[in-house]
C-alpha cells in the first residue's frame, strides 16, 4: 500500500524506520542466539542504519526506497 509513495519519493509518517530497526535488531539477536542466519534481514538492518545516519530515522519505513533509488 506504500508503493505509490515510494514511486513519488514521498514518505508520510507511518511506522518509523528507527522503530522498525529496533524491532529488527531484536529478531536478529534472537536468531544469533539460536545459531540461525537471516541474511536478508541483516541486509535490511544495514539499509536502515544508513537511512538513520542520513537523518531519515523518523520517516516511514517506505523510505527504504531511498536506499534502492540511490
C-alpha positions as CSV (number, residue, x, y, z in Angstrom):
1,X,0.0,0.0,0.0
2,X,3.0,2.3,0.1
3,X,4.2,1.7,-3.5
4,X,2.7,5.0,-4.7
5,X,4.6,6.9,-2.0
6,X,7.8,5.1,-2.9
7,X,7.4,5.9,-6.6
8,X,6.6,9.6,-5.7
9,X,9.6,9.8,-3.3
10,X,7.1,10.9,-0.6
11,X,7.2,9.3,2.8
12,X,4.3,10.4,5.0
13,X,4.6,9.3,8.6
14,X,3.6,5.7,9.3
15,X,5.9,3.1,11.0
16,X,9.2,4.9,11.6
17,X,12.5,3.5,10.3
18,X,14.1,3.7,13.7
19,X,11.3,1.8,15.4
20,X,11.4,-0.9,12.7
21,X,15.2,-1.2,13.1
22,X,14.8,-1.6,16.9
23,X,12.4,-4.5,16.4
24,X,14.5,-6.0,13.6
25,X,17.6,-6.0,15.9
26,X,15.7,-7.9,18.5
27,X,14.8,-10.5,15.9
28,X,18.4,-10.7,14.6
29,X,19.7,-11.1,18.1
30,X,17.3,-13.9,18.8
31,X,18.3,-15.6,15.5
32,X,22.0,-15.3,16.5
33,X,21.3,-16.9,19.9
34,X,19.6,-19.8,18.0
35,X,22.5,-20.1,15.6
36,X,20.4,-19.0,12.7
37,X,21.4,-16.6,9.9
38,X,18.9,-14.2,8.5
39,X,20.9,-12.6,5.6
40,X,18.0,-10.6,4.1
41,X,17.0,-9.2,7.5
42,X,20.7,-8.3,8.1
43,X,20.8,-6.5,4.8
44,X,17.6,-4.6,5.7
45,X,19.1,-3.6,9.0
46,X,22.2,-2.2,7.2
47,X,20.0,-0.1,4.9
48,X,18.0,1.2,7.9
49,X,21.3,2.1,9.7
50,X,22.3,4.0,6.5
51,X,18.9,5.8,6.5
52,X,19.2,6.8,10.1
53,X,22.8,8.1,9.6
54,X,21.4,10.3,6.8
55,X,18.7,11.7,9.1
56,X,15.7,9.6,7.9
57,X,15.1,7.6,11.1
58,X,11.8,9.3,11.7
59,X,10.4,8.7,8.2
60,X,8.0,6.0,7.3
61,X,9.6,2.6,6.6
62,X,8.8,3.0,2.9
63,X,11.8,5.4,2.9
64,X,13.8,2.2,2.3
65,X,13.2,3.1,-1.3
66,X,15.7,5.9,-0.9
67,X,18.5,3.2,-0.5
68,X,17.3,1.4,-3.5
69,X,17.0,4.5,-5.6
70,X,20.4,5.8,-4.6
